[in-house]
């Protein structure tokens, strides 16, 4: 089976989420990814839990499939030589060390690109490689706050709220993957690699999208709208008789259809609500009217009728309902892969479907150092005796 990135080799020096998520995406697309971890400890997320299954962290396993795992002591010169040799053979390096840390080890971009001029290098940090904030540490929650996301998330009269998943880490990983693919395309044309500088803070700002645009063109600070929308009404959650659901009306025609279904045709011609700008201005009057109507029937009844009429809507699903969703099952989003300590590992698979060159889950998230011997032997030509000595002396 062919994959989009067959033949691409990735050296993964990253840990936690943004970098590993990026390299997992590359691995899903067929790249050979070698994940390098610290001997005896490994990726920080191996220790993030519960839950634990088969001695492994669910968090770690969420973003490390389709990789070979090796351990290397980067403080030992022999460990550094292993990294240099792997970099010579690689197309891509992804790392998220503190700014300058790899340079001080002799393993930075300048040093390794001198050995391999075609190397595409991606550095992921909280704030970027230069500027007055470059030396600061950064996690997702910091970037969500400092990048403005928390200021527009949550109830209008409540406290700032972070998104329920590590959205900045994940977005940064996606942006990084996109940038790497573009740099590989350039290398195909020129033969020359380049360095990519990714920052969590910059990703958070890019993620502001229309909210950031609204501020830049008006100078007005965006407000928090809870589960509602700043520019569209109604576009939010409603409580049906039995549970919550979402309704998204994107134009005036859809609003007219919604009013007909609710038995409130008069609202569609009321000058306070007839157009979207009018509905935005008068949302405090309209939303209680709609909420009172939605509370009279169960969610499934409303969703069936609204959906049949072409009104975007859906339930508020708990995670168990998500994975039981018929469309999620149809798209085979839950995949199973054999795992040495768990047996069968279930996980959410790649979200894209290719007609010719699929993204696939081919291997489990590696145990700590699971493939060290294999990589040293087959990729670098070490003998079993040399590997045993390196292990005895704490190099791998």
C-alpha positions in Angstrom: 0.0 0.0 0.0 1.4 3.4 -1.0 1.2 6.4 1.3 1.6 10.1 0.5 5.0 10.4 2.4 6.5 7.1 1.6 10.3 7.4 1.7 10.4 10.5 3.9 12.4 10.1 7.1 11.7 12.2 10.2 13.9 12.6 13.3 11.6 13.5 16.2 13.4 15.3 19.0 10.2 16.7 20.4 8.1 15.8 23.4 4.7 16.6 25.1 2.1 17.5 22.4 2.7 20.0 19.7 5.8 18.4 18.2 4.7 14.8 18.7 1.3 15.6 17.2 3.0 17.0 14.1 5.3 14.0 13.7 2.3 11.6 14.3 0.5 13.4 11.4 3.6 12.9 9.2 3.8 9.2 10.3 0.1 8.7 9.5 0.9 9.9 6.0 3.6 7.3 5.6 6.8 9.0 6.8 9.2 6.9 8.8 9.5 8.6 12.2 12.1 7.9 14.8 11.2 9.3 18.2 14.2 10.1 20.4 13.7 10.1 24.2 15.8 10.4 27.3 16.9 7.0 28.7 15.0 5.9 31.8 12.4 8.6 31.6 11.2 9.4 28.1 8.6 11.9 27.0 7.1 14.0 29.8 3.6 12.7 28.8 4.6 9.1 29.7 4.1 10.4 33.3 0.9 12.3 32.7 -2.1 10.5 34.1 -4.3 8.8 35.0 -5.6 7.0 33.0 -2.9 4.4 32.5 -3.4 1.2 30.5 -0.9 -1.6 30.4 1.6 0.6 32.1 1.3 3.3 29.5 -0.2 6.8 29.7 -3.3 7.4 27.6 -2.0 11.0 27.0 1.3 9.7 25.6 -0.4 7.2 23.3 -2.7 9.9 21.8 0.0 11.4 19.8 2.9 8.9 19.3 1.6 6.1 17.0 3.4 5.3 13.7 6.9 5.9 15.2 9.9 3.9 16.1 11.1 4.7 19.7 14.7 5.0 20.7 16.5 6.3 23.8 19.7 8.4 23.5 21.6 10.4 26.1 22.3 13.7 24.4 24.8 14.7 27.1 27.1 11.9 26.0 29.3 12.5 22.9 28.5 9.1 21.7 24.8 9.9 21.9 25.3 13.1 20.0 27.1 11.1 17.3 24.0 8.9 17.0 21.9 12.0 16.4 24.3 13.3 13.9 24.2 10.1 11.9 20.4 9.9 12.0 20.2 13.5 10.9 22.5 12.7 7.9 19.9 10.2 6.8 16.8 12.2 7.6 14.6 14.6 5.6 13.0 16.3 8.5 14.0 17.2 12.1 11.3 18.4 14.6 12.4 19.6 18.0 11.0 21.7 20.9 14.0 22.3 23.1 14.5 25.6 24.7 16.0 28.2 22.4 19.7 27.6 21.9 19.8 24.3 23.9 20.6 22.1 20.9 23.1 24.7 19.6 25.0 24.4 22.8 25.1 20.7 22.4 26.4 21.0 18.9 23.2 19.5 17.5 21.4 22.7 16.3 20.2 23.6 12.8 23.5 25.1 11.7 25.5 22.1 12.7 23.2 19.4 11.4 22.2 21.2 8.2 26.0 21.4 7.4 26.0 17.6 7.4 22.7 17.4 5.4 22.0 20.6 3.4 18.6 19.2 2.3 17.4 18.9 5.9 14.0 20.5 6.8 14.2 21.7 10.4 11.2 22.7 12.5 11.6 24.3 15.9 8.6 24.6 18.2 8.7 26.8 21.2 6.3 28.9 23.3 7.3 32.3 21.8 9.7 31.7 18.9 13.4 31.7 18.3 14.1 35.4 18.9 12.6 38.5 20.5 12.4 39.5 24.1 10.2 36.5 25.0 12.2 33.8 23.3 13.7 32.4 26.5 10.4 32.0 28.3 8.8 28.6 28.7 5.4 28.0 27.3 2.5 25.5 27.6 -0.8 25.4 25.9 -2.7 27.0 28.7 -0.3 29.9 28.8 -0.7 30.5 25.0 -4.5 30.3 25.3 -4.4 33.0 27.9 -1.7 35.2 26.4 -2.9 34.7 22.8 -6.4 36.0 23.6 -8.3 32.8 23.3 -9.4 32.7 26.9 -10.6 36.3 26.8 -13.3 35.4 24.2 -14.2 31.9 25.7 -16.7 31.5 28.5 -19.9 33.1 29.6 -20.2 36.9 29.2 -20.3 37.5 33.0 -18.0 34.6 33.9 -14.3 34.1 34.2 -12.1 33.6 31.2 -12.2 30.0 30.1 -9.7 27.7 28.3 -10.8 25.4 25.5 -11.5 21.9 26.8 -8.6 20.4 24.8 -5.1 21.6 24.2 -6.1 23.4 21.1 -3.0 25.6 20.8 -0.6 22.6 21.0 -2.7 20.7 18.5 -3.0 23.7 16.1 0.7 24.4 16.4 1.4 20.8 15.5 -0.9 21.1 12.5 0.6 24.3 11.3 4.1 22.8 11.7 3.1 19.8 9.6 1.7 22.1 6.9 4.9 24.1 6.9 7.1 21.0 6.8 5.2 19.7 3.7 5.7 23.1 2.0 9.4 23.1 2.8 9.7 19.6 1.4 8.0 20.8 -1.8 10.6 23.6 -2.0 13.4 21.2 -1.4 12.1 19.0 -4.3 12.6 22.1 -6.5 15.8 23.5 -5.2 17.5 20.6 -3.3 17.9 22.9 -0.3 16.3 22.5 3.1 15.4 25.3 5.5 14.5 26.1 9.1 10.9 26.6 10.3 10.2 28.6 13.5 6.9 27.7 15.1 5.6 29.4 18.2 2.6 28.5 20.4 1.8 32.2 20.9 1.7 32.9 17.2 -0.5 29.9 16.5 -2.9 31.1 19.1 -3.1 34.5 17.4 -3.6 32.9 14.0 -6.4 30.9 15.6 -8.3 34.1 16.5 -9.3 34.3 12.8 -12.5 36.4 12.5 -12.4 37.5 16.1 -8.9 39.0 15.6 -10.0 40.5 12.3 -12.9 42.2 13.9 -10.6 43.9 16.4 -8.0 44.9 13.8 -10.6 46.6 11.5 -12.7 48.3 14.3 -10.5 48.7 17.3 -13.3 47.3 19.5 -12.5 44.6 22.0 -14.3 41.3 21.3 -16.7 40.1 24.0 -17.4 36.7 25.4 -20.6 35.2 24.1 -20.6 31.8 25.9 -21.9 29.3 23.4 -23.3 32.0 21.1 -21.7 33.7 18.1 -20.6 37.4 17.9 -21.8 37.8 14.3 -24.6 35.3 13.8 -27.9 34.8 15.6 -29.2 32.3 16.4 -26.0 30.2 16.3 -25.6 28.6 19.7 -26.8 25.9 22.2 -30.4 25.5 23.2 -31.9 23.3 26.0 -34.6 21.0 24.6 -36.9 19.2 26.9 -34.5 16.4 27.6 -31.0 17.6 26.7 -28.9 20.3 25.1 -28.4 20.7 21.3 -26.9 23.2 18.9 -28.6 25.2 16.1 -26.6 27.2 13.6 -28.6 29.6 11.4 -26.2 31.1 8.8 -28.6 33.3 6.7 -32.0 34.9 6.7 -33.6 32.1 4.6 -32.6 29.5 7.2 -34.1 31.8 9.9 -37.4 31.9 8.0 -37.4 28.1 7.8 -36.6 27.8 11.5 -39.5 30.2 12.3 -41.9 28.1 10.3 -40.8 24.8 12.1 -41.2 26.5 15.4 -44.7 27.8 14.4 -43.5 31.4 14.8 -43.6 32.7 11.2 -44.2 36.2 12.5 -40.7 36.4 13.9 -39.3 36.2 10.4 -41.0 39.4 9.4 -40.5 41.2 12.6 -38.1 44.1 11.8 -36.2 43.3 15.0 -35.3 39.8 13.7 -35.8 39.8 9.9 -32.1 40.2 9.1 -29.0 38.9 10.7 -27.7 42.3 11.7 -31.1 43.0 13.3 -31.0 39.7 15.1 -27.4 40.3 16.4 -28.6 43.7 17.7 -31.7 42.2 19.4 -30.4 38.8 20.5 -31.4 39.4 24.1 -35.0 39.6 23.0 -34.9 36.8 20.4 -33.0 34.1 22.2 -35.4 33.7 25.2 -38.3 33.3 22.7 -36.5 30.6 20.9 -35.4 28.9 24.1 -38.9 28.7 25.4 -40.0 27.0 22.1 -37.2 24.5 22.0 -38.0 23.5 25.6 -41.3 22.0 24.6 -39.9 18.9 22.7 -37.1 16.4 23.0 -33.9 17.1 21.3 -34.1 14.2 18.9 -37.5 15.4 17.7 -36.2 18.9 16.9 -33.0 17.6 15.3 -34.8 15.3 13.0 -37.2 18.0 11.8 -34.6 20.7 11.6 -32.1 18.5 9.7 -34.7 17.4 7.2 -35.4 21.1 6.5 -31.7 21.9 5.9 -31.1 23.7 9.2 -27.6 22.9 10.6 -28.1 21.4 14.0 -26.8 18.6 16.2 -26.7 17.1 19.7 -24.2 18.0 22.4 -22.6 14.6 22.6 -20.6 13.2 25.4 -17.4 11.4 24.3 -19.0 7.9 24.5 -21.8 9.1 22.2 -19.2 10.6 19.8 -17.4 7.3 19.3 -20.8 5.5 18.9 -21.9 8.1 16.3 -23.0 6.3 13.1 -21.1 8.7 10.8 -17.9 8.4 12.9 -18.3 4.6 12.6 -18.9 4.9 8.9 -15.7 6.8 8.4 -13.9 4.2 10.6 -12.5 6.9 12.9 -11.8 4.4 15.6 -8.9 2.2 14.7 -7.4 -0.8 16.5 -3.7 -1.7 16.6 -1.8 -4.5 18.4 0.1 -3.3 21.5 2.7 -5.4 23.4 1.3 -4.6 26.9 -2.3 -3.7 26.2 -3.3 -6.3 23.7 -5.5 -4.3 21.3 -5.2 -0.5 21.5 -8.2 1.5 20.3 -7.6 5.1 19.2 -9.0 7.9 17.0 -7.5 7.5 13.6 -6.6 10.0 10.9 -9.5 12.3 9.9 -8.8 12.5 6.2 -9.6 9.9 3.5 -7.5 9.7 0.4 -8.8 8.0 -2.7 -5.4 6.5 -3.8 -2.8 6.9 -1.0 -4.4 6.5 2.4 -3.2 7.7 5.8 -3.0 4.6 8.0 -2.3 3.5 11.6 0.5 0.9 11.1 2.1 0.7 14.5 1.4 1.3 18.2 2.9 4.1 20.2 6.4 2.7 21.0 7.4 1.6 24.5 10.3 3.5 25.9 13.3 2.6 23.8 11.5 -0.2 22.1 13.3 0.1 18.8 16.7 1.3 20.0 18.5 -1.9 19.0 16.7 -2.1 15.7 17.5 1.4 14.6 21.2 1.3 15.7 21.7 -2.0 14.0 19.8 -1.5 10.8 20.1 2.2 10.2 23.5 2.9 11.7 25.3 -0.4 11.4 26.1 -0.9 15.1 26.9 -4.5 16.3 25.0 -6.2 19.1 28.2 -5.9 21.2 28.5 -2.1 20.6 24.8 -1.6 21.5 25.2 -3.6 24.7 28.2 -1.5 25.7 26.3 1.8 25.0 23.4 0.6 27.1 25.6 -0.5 30.0 27.2 2.9 30.0 23.9 4.8 29.9 24.3 6.2 26.3 21.0 4.5 25.1 
